Amino acid sequence: MLLAASKVLDRFKPVIGVNTDPERSEGHLCLPVRYTHSFPEALQKLYRGEFRWLWRQRIRLYLEGTGINPIPVDLHEQQLSLDQHSKALNSTRIHDQRSEVSGPQLLPVRALNEVFIGESLSSRASYYEISVDDGPWEKQKSSGLNLCTGTGSKAWSYNINRVATQAVEDVLKIAKQQANLDLPLNKELVEKVTNEYNESLLYSPEEPKMLFSIREPIANRIFSSSRQRCFSSKVCVRSRCWDACMVIDGGTSFEFNDGAIASIMINRDDALRTVLLEQ
């Protein structure tokens, strides 16, 4: 479904996904699993108009700065090691003149789930500056930056931000001790609080906003992270990295090294037209 969606850049062509392997895939972006085994019924409902359009908002990206390379590496075509990834980018540089761009370039992709920015080598901290909703720039070091849509809030972003019942139980114990609360710390309460928090991380695919998450931010005298997670309509990132990538939906990668600036936002004109069929 993600691969098919990446080929559609406007809001007029509908994209309908069918989960062909429900035993191994959750299929969040596809029709309900029961239609995998009764697809003729799904076709009849589509023919009779017994559905509603679901407009999944997507993220668009502008790239500018010094020495940028707007040519993507398609990760669907090949599984690249770190060394191979660097060679793929280097070979692209040979054939394409990298220039200093005065204005932002709109990249020919739209993110349905998320955009990830970070160093190619996961053990290396990512260094960048970030501005949220045209606010002040802030220097940060972290394990990378994830920006998701409502569709992607059920995917990688959810697993970055979700909390475990063990952590919730520990926090509630501390709160009980510090505030002298008469709080029954039973399994039912801990699970209820955990589920309530984790469900708050999800939002509608049709909402025109992004949720950005800083992975494992480094906090010290020089670097800070005033907001580790926040909804936003626009995020700008200035790279200070050595060998970083900007990855769209886990399938398309752009070089994003020192001097490159990405402006990331949602535009309603980019919404993906999908189908919502009832169970």
N, C-alpha and C positions, 0 to 999 in steps of 0.2 A: 504493500500500500504506500509506504514512504517513497519507494523508488518510482512508482507510478505518479504520485503527487508531485515529485520533483520535475516531471516533464511538463506540468501544466502551470503556466504563469499567470493566467487570468481567472476570472470568477465565473466564466460562462460554461466551461466544459465540466460536466459532472464526473466525479470519480467514485466508483462503487467497489468496495473491497469484499472478497469472500475468503473466509478462513479455511484454507485447504488442508491444514494440519492442526486441528484443535487439540490434539493430544500433547503437542509440544509448544504451541503458540497461544497466548491469551487472546490475541486478535482484537485489541481495543478499538482499532480503526476500521474493523470489518463489520459486516452484517452479523446479527446474533448467531451463535454457534448452531442453533437448530436448523438454520437455513442452509448450512453446509450439507446436511443430509436431506433437505427438502427444497432444493434450489428452484424447481419449477413453481413452487408456491410463492417464492420471493419474486420470480419473474411476473407472475400473475398480479401480485400486489403492485408492482411497479407499473405494469400495463394499465391497471385500473386507477392508478393515482392514489393508492392507499398508503401514503407515506408523507413525510414532510422533509423539506430541504434543511440540512444542517450546515450552516456557513462557518466552517472552521477557520478562525483567524490565523494568519501566518506572519512571520517576521521577515522584513526586508532589510538589506544591509548595504550601506555605502562605504566605500573604501577610498582613503586619500592618504597623502603623505609622501615621504621620500623613498624612492626605490621600491615601490609596491609592485607586486606581481598579481594581476587579477585573473591569471589562468589557474583553474582549479585542478586538483588531483582527484580523480574519481576512485573512491575507496571501494565502490561496488565491483569495479572491474578487477581489482587485485588486492590481495592482502599484503600490505607492505610492512616490512620491519622498519625500525628507526633509520637504519643505514639506507635501505631501499627508498624510503620516503625522501630522505635528503637528496639522493641521487636523482629521483624523479623531479624534484624541484629544481635541481641544478641543471638538468637537461632542458627544462623549460626555459631557463634563463638564457641558454645558448641561442635558442631560436627566437626569443622575444626580447625586444629592447625594453628595459625597465627605465621608466622616466619619472621625473619629479612632477607630480600631478598637482595642479593648482586648485582644482575643484574636485568634489567627491564623485566617484564612479559608482553607479548602481550595479551591484553584482547580479548576474543572470540566474539567481537561485532564490527560492523562498523556503524558509524553515517552517515545517509543520509542527514538529515536536520541540526542538531546541537548537540553540547555538552554543557551542563550547569553545572557550578561548583558553589556551594554556600551552606550556612547553611540551614539545613532543616527547621528551624524556620525563616520565611521570615522577621520578625521584628528584627532579630539579624544580625549585620554587619558581613560579611565574611572577614576573615583575611588570607592573603596568600602572597606569593612572586611569581613574574612572570618574566620569561626571554623570550624575543621574538627573534626568529632567532639566537639563541645562543649568544644573547647580555647580558649585565649586569643584575643582579637580582635587582628587585625593589619591595619594600614592599608596599602593597596596602590594603586598606579596602574599601569595596563597598557592594552593594546589590547582588553581584555575577558576574560571568564571562560567557559570551556566545560566543561560537566559531561555526561558521556556514560554510557550503559549498555554492556553487552557487545555488544549489537546495534550501537550507535553507534560502538564502538571501531574499526570498519572504515571509518567515514565521515569526517566533518570532523575529529574528534579525531586520527585517524591521520595526516592530512595536516598538522595543527598540529605534531605531535611527531616525525614521521619525520625521519631524518637522511639526507643524501646521501652517496654514496661519496666525494666530494671532501672533505667535512668529516671523515669517518672516516680517510681517508688522511693528512690533515694532523695529526690527533691522534696517530695511530700513529707518524708521523715524529718528533713532539715527544717521545713516550714513549720511543722508541728512543734518541734523543739524550740525554735526561735520565737514563735508567736504564742506559745502555750495554748495551742488549739486542741479542742476536744474532737479530734478527727479519727474516725475508724479506718485505719489503714488495712482494709481487706482487699482481696484479689479483685472483687467486683468494682470497687472504686478506682483502683489503679488502672484497670483495663478501660473503664469508662473515660477517665481523663486522657489516657493514651490515645484512644480512638478519636476522642473529640479534637485533640490537637492535630493528629495526623489527617483527619478529614478536612481540617481548616486549610490544609495545603493545596486542596483541589479546587478548581473553579471551572466555569463553563467554557467549552471550546469557542463559543461565540462572543465571549467578552473581549473587547479590543484593548487588552493590556498584557504586559509581560510580567513574569516573576523572575527576578534575578537572584542568584544564590552564589555566595562566595564560599568556595570549598576550603576548609581548614585555613582560615586567614591567620597570618602572622601579625602579632600585635607587640610592638615595642616602642622605643622613643622616636623612631623614624617613621615606621609604618603603622597604619591604623585601619580599622574597618568600622566606621560609624554605623553602617547598616549591613549586617551579614545576609539579610534576606529582605526583599522589599518589592512591592508592585511598582511598576513604572510604565510610562508611555514612550520614553526615549532614554537610551543609554549610550554614551560615547566612551570608547576605550582607546587609550594611546599606549601602544606597545613599547616596553623597554626590555623585551625578551631577546634571547640569543637564537633560539631555534624553535619558534612557536608556530602553532597552527590555529586557524579558526575553522571549526568543523561544523557542518550543517547536517543535522539529522543523522549523524554517524556515517554519512555516505559521501560527502563532498568536502574536501579540505583546501583551504587557502593559506598560503604563507602569511605569517603575521608577526614580523620581527620589528626591531627597534626603528621607530620613525613612522610606522604605519598607524593610521587612525581609523577606527571603525565607528560608524554611526548606525545604531541598531534601533529599529522602531517597527510598529505595526501600522499598516495602511489598509483600510477596509476594502480597497480595490483588489487586494491580493488574496482575499478570502477564498478558501477551497470549497467548492460546491459538492457536498456529500449527501447521502441519503440516510434518514433515520426511519427504520422499520420497527414496529412494535413486536414484542415477543408473541 
